[in-house]
Amino acid sequence: MAVSIEDIKKLRNLTGAGMMDCKNALAETGGDIEASIEIIRKKGQAVAAKREDREAAEGCVLAATKEGFAAIVALNCETDFVAKNESFRALTKKILDAAVAAGAKSLDEVKALPLEGRTVAELITDEIGKTGEKMELGAYECVEAPSVAAYEHLGNKLATIVGLSVAGVDNAVGREICMQVAAMNPIAIDRDHVDAHVKETELNVAIEKTKEEQVKKAVEAAIRKAGINPNLVDSADHVESNIAKGWLTREEADKAAEIAATVGAEKAANLPEAMVQNIANGRMNKFYKENCLMEQEYHRDAKLTIAQYLDGEVKGCVVVDFKRVNLNQD
């Protein structure tokens, strides 16, 4: 039977599939709309299976709140062209709204949510059939707190949400903290929330760096005392280059190497443990100030930490949770 243009348009409106896909499906089913919808959906599943090994690094990241609850959804695709498509953004928004309305707690829970007579996972598969690109629900994050706020960065590749300890905090204040999280990418609320393994690793790095610096200072002082410029012998390549230029003699280079070996070994064996620990602790404090949200400098006023800014706006208010999703490299 002939396929009417009206039926093709109707099927296209129902599925979002291309005109030729709709025409072919209707021709195959003898004009049966429901059967044609099923064919198009199965095609989407087939396309999804073929695209499974492709990378979906582009996409759309959106965030939203309701009272005491905030969430971020990242719907990924293969190309920025599809990511900027309004229908793709609309699908992301529908998924986010469903997740927030349900108070979903996990990615799997969001995938299973009912939406437009399908599950979220099935709707994403349907969209794959329309675009021919791999798509996946790449991330889902949520927070619950007395006050919540959300922020979407321009371009919809980055979004943040925060939870605050006091109810009724002005949204503008919460948004400021969200923007801080977006810009400064903290790893924890405060130093007490930093992962123990991260603390141990950073402390070991700080101790080793401190030891290296103390040994280097002692070696440079000894080389300088011997009448040799330590900057001329700071690497093997540099030594050979400076000898070739006549800035350094071979004898001076050998003398400097001997001093570096003997003084370096002696200094390393006799470093005061308390001094090393004190310097390393100072490095750790710097690490916490750069990476812990409540200790970071407020992005609008470097004289304030986030803790001070929040307390000034709402006495006793602190951040209790935050999440950040970014599709781009930080």
Salt bridges, closest charged atoms under 4 A:
ASP21 OD1 - LYS43 NZ 2.60
GLU58 OE1 - LYS157 NZ 2.97
GLU78 OE1 - ARG51 NH1 3.08
GLU78 OE1 - ARG54 NH2 3.17
ASP80 OD2 - LYS84 NZ 3.04
ASP80 OD1 - LYS157 NZ 3.03
ASP97 OD2 - LYS93 NZ 2.94
GLU116 OE2 - LYS94 NZ 2.80
GLU122 OE1 - ARG118 NH1 3.94
ASP126 OD2 - ARG41 NE 3.69
ASP126 OD1 - ARG118 NH2 3.15
GLU127 OE1 - LYS130 NZ 3.51
GLU136 OE1 - LYS134 NZ 3.95
GLU176 OE1 - HIS299 NE2 3.42
GLU176 OE1 - ARG300 NE 2.64
ASP190 OD1 - HIS193 ND1 2.70
GLU213 OE1 - ARG283 NH2 2.39
ASP234 OD1 - HIS238 ND1 2.51
GLU240 OE1 - ARG250 NH2 3.09
GLU290 OE2 - LYS286 NZ 2.54
GLU295 OE2 - ARG191 NE 2.80
ASP301 OD1 - LYS303 NZ 3.34
ASP311 OD2 - LYS315 NZ 3.12
ASP330 OD1 - ARG324 NH2 2.85
